[in-house]
Amino acid sequence: MSSSIAPTRFSAAVVGALVGAAAGILLVTAAGTLSITVTGLFAGLVVGVPALAGAAVGAAVTPGNTRSDPR
């Protein structure tokens, strides 16, 4: 097993978490724009759940694991 796999997975998970958190922040902003009262718990869930999902996807899908058919 290569030693570069763990740092690659970690960095991909961090990027996925950041992208998920950004999506959650956009959802909270959209809810505020629509005059929906956003409580702290709701905001935490809306930002936290996509961040966790993004981290999981980032860790599962690392660069170099794609299956391409070079022709």
Rosetta constraint file for C-alpha pairs under 8 A:
AtomPair CA 1 CA 5 HARMONIC 7.78 0.50
AtomPair CA 3 CA 7 HARMONIC 7.91 0.50
AtomPair CA 4 CA 8 HARMONIC 6.17 0.50
AtomPair CA 5 CA 9 HARMONIC 6.08 0.50
AtomPair CA 6 CA 10 HARMONIC 6.09 0.50
AtomPair CA 7 CA 11 HARMONIC 6.04 0.50
AtomPair CA 8 CA 12 HARMONIC 6.05 0.50
AtomPair CA 8 CA 62 HARMONIC 6.86 0.50
AtomPair CA 8 CA 63 HARMONIC 7.67 0.50
AtomPair CA 9 CA 13 HARMONIC 6.04 0.50
AtomPair CA 9 CA 58 HARMONIC 7.09 0.50
AtomPair CA 9 CA 59 HARMONIC 4.95 0.50
AtomPair CA 9 CA 60 HARMONIC 7.63 0.50
AtomPair CA 9 CA 62 HARMONIC 5.91 0.50
AtomPair CA 10 CA 14 HARMONIC 6.22 0.50
AtomPair CA 10 CA 59 HARMONIC 6.59 0.50
AtomPair CA 11 CA 15 HARMONIC 6.18 0.50
AtomPair CA 12 CA 16 HARMONIC 6.06 0.50
AtomPair CA 12 CA 55 HARMONIC 7.49 0.50
AtomPair CA 12 CA 58 HARMONIC 4.68 0.50
AtomPair CA 12 CA 59 HARMONIC 5.83 0.50
AtomPair CA 12 CA 61 HARMONIC 7.87 0.50
AtomPair CA 12 CA 62 HARMONIC 6.37 0.50
AtomPair CA 13 CA 17 HARMONIC 6.06 0.50
AtomPair CA 13 CA 54 HARMONIC 7.00 0.50
AtomPair CA 13 CA 55 HARMONIC 4.18 0.50
AtomPair CA 13 CA 56 HARMONIC 6.48 0.50
AtomPair CA 13 CA 57 HARMONIC 7.14 0.50
AtomPair CA 13 CA 58 HARMONIC 4.19 0.50
AtomPair CA 13 CA 59 HARMONIC 4.68 0.50
AtomPair CA 14 CA 18 HARMONIC 6.20 0.50
AtomPair CA 14 CA 55 HARMONIC 6.11 0.50
AtomPair CA 14 CA 58 HARMONIC 7.37 0.50
AtomPair CA 15 CA 19 HARMONIC 6.19 0.50
AtomPair CA 15 CA 54 HARMONIC 7.82 0.50
AtomPair CA 15 CA 55 HARMONIC 7.30 0.50
AtomPair CA 15 CA 58 HARMONIC 6.94 0.50
AtomPair CA 16 CA 20 HARMONIC 6.07 0.50
AtomPair CA 16 CA 51 HARMONIC 7.05 0.50
AtomPair CA 16 CA 53 HARMONIC 7.81 0.50
AtomPair CA 16 CA 54 HARMONIC 4.10 0.50
AtomPair CA 16 CA 55 HARMONIC 4.66 0.50
AtomPair CA 16 CA 56 HARMONIC 7.55 0.50
AtomPair CA 16 CA 57 HARMONIC 6.71 0.50
AtomPair CA 16 CA 58 HARMONIC 4.83 0.50
AtomPair CA 17 CA 21 HARMONIC 6.01 0.50
AtomPair CA 17 CA 50 HARMONIC 7.43 0.50
AtomPair CA 17 CA 51 HARMONIC 4.23 0.50
AtomPair CA 17 CA 52 HARMONIC 6.08 0.50
AtomPair CA 17 CA 53 HARMONIC 7.28 0.50
AtomPair CA 17 CA 54 HARMONIC 4.67 0.50
AtomPair CA 17 CA 55 HARMONIC 4.42 0.50
AtomPair CA 17 CA 58 HARMONIC 7.64 0.50
AtomPair CA 18 CA 22 HARMONIC 6.11 0.50
AtomPair CA 18 CA 51 HARMONIC 6.45 0.50
AtomPair CA 18 CA 54 HARMONIC 7.54 0.50
AtomPair CA 19 CA 23 HARMONIC 6.27 0.50
AtomPair CA 19 CA 51 HARMONIC 7.03 0.50
AtomPair CA 19 CA 54 HARMONIC 6.63 0.50
AtomPair CA 20 CA 24 HARMONIC 6.22 0.50
AtomPair CA 20 CA 47 HARMONIC 7.36 0.50
AtomPair CA 20 CA 49 HARMONIC 7.85 0.50
AtomPair CA 20 CA 50 HARMONIC 4.41 0.50
AtomPair CA 20 CA 51 HARMONIC 4.03 0.50
AtomPair CA 20 CA 52 HARMONIC 7.27 0.50
AtomPair CA 20 CA 53 HARMONIC 6.93 0.50
AtomPair CA 20 CA 54 HARMONIC 4.97 0.50
AtomPair CA 20 CA 55 HARMONIC 7.72 0.50
AtomPair CA 21 CA 25 HARMONIC 6.12 0.50
AtomPair CA 21 CA 47 HARMONIC 5.13 0.50
AtomPair CA 21 CA 48 HARMONIC 6.64 0.50
AtomPair CA 21 CA 50 HARMONIC 6.03 0.50
AtomPair CA 21 CA 51 HARMONIC 4.61 0.50
AtomPair CA 22 CA 26 HARMONIC 6.26 0.50
AtomPair CA 22 CA 47 HARMONIC 7.61 0.50
AtomPair CA 23 CA 27 HARMONIC 6.33 0.50
AtomPair CA 23 CA 47 HARMONIC 7.40 0.50
AtomPair CA 23 CA 50 HARMONIC 6.96 0.50
AtomPair CA 24 CA 28 HARMONIC 6.27 0.50
AtomPair CA 24 CA 46 HARMONIC 5.18 0.50
AtomPair CA 24 CA 47 HARMONIC 4.03 0.50
AtomPair CA 24 CA 48 HARMONIC 7.32 0.50
AtomPair CA 24 CA 49 HARMONIC 7.88 0.50
AtomPair CA 24 CA 50 HARMONIC 6.09 0.50
AtomPair CA 24 CA 51 HARMONIC 7.51 0.50
AtomPair CA 25 CA 29 HARMONIC 6.12 0.50
AtomPair CA 25 CA 46 HARMONIC 7.52 0.50
AtomPair CA 25 CA 47 HARMONIC 5.86 0.50
AtomPair CA 26 CA 30 HARMONIC 6.06 0.50
AtomPair CA 27 CA 31 HARMONIC 6.14 0.50
AtomPair CA 27 CA 46 HARMONIC 7.02 0.50
AtomPair CA 28 CA 32 HARMONIC 6.21 0.50
AtomPair CA 28 CA 38 HARMONIC 7.30 0.50
AtomPair CA 28 CA 43 HARMONIC 6.21 0.50
AtomPair CA 28 CA 46 HARMONIC 6.84 0.50
AtomPair CA 28 CA 47 HARMONIC 7.71 0.50
AtomPair CA 29 CA 33 HARMONIC 6.15 0.50
AtomPair CA 30 CA 34 HARMONIC 6.27 0.50
AtomPair CA 31 CA 35 HARMONIC 6.52 0.50
AtomPair CA 31 CA 36 HARMONIC 5.40 0.50
AtomPair CA 31 CA 37 HARMONIC 7.65 0.50
AtomPair CA 31 CA 38 HARMONIC 7.15 0.50
AtomPair CA 32 CA 36 HARMONIC 5.50 0.50
AtomPair CA 32 CA 37 HARMONIC 6.71 0.50
AtomPair CA 32 CA 38 HARMONIC 6.68 0.50
AtomPair CA 38 CA 42 HARMONIC 6.23 0.50
AtomPair CA 38 CA 43 HARMONIC 6.28 0.50
AtomPair CA 39 CA 43 HARMONIC 6.13 0.50
AtomPair CA 40 CA 44 HARMONIC 6.01 0.50
AtomPair CA 41 CA 45 HARMONIC 6.19 0.50
AtomPair CA 42 CA 46 HARMONIC 6.04 0.50
AtomPair CA 43 CA 47 HARMONIC 6.11 0.50
AtomPair CA 44 CA 48 HARMONIC 5.59 0.50
AtomPair CA 45 CA 49 HARMONIC 5.65 0.50
AtomPair CA 46 CA 50 HARMONIC 6.94 0.50
AtomPair CA 47 CA 51 HARMONIC 6.32 0.50
AtomPair CA 48 CA 52 HARMONIC 6.14 0.50
AtomPair CA 49 CA 53 HARMONIC 6.15 0.50
AtomPair CA 50 CA 54 HARMONIC 5.86 0.50
AtomPair CA 51 CA 55 HARMONIC 6.15 0.50
AtomPair CA 52 CA 56 HARMONIC 6.21 0.50
AtomPair CA 53 CA 57 HARMONIC 6.18 0.50
AtomPair CA 54 CA 58 HARMONIC 5.89 0.50
AtomPair CA 55 CA 59 HARMONIC 6.08 0.50
AtomPair CA 56 CA 60 HARMONIC 6.13 0.50
AtomPair CA 57 CA 61 HARMONIC 5.90 0.50
AtomPair CA 58 CA 62 HARMONIC 6.47 0.50
AtomPair CA 61 CA 65 HARMONIC 6.94 0.50
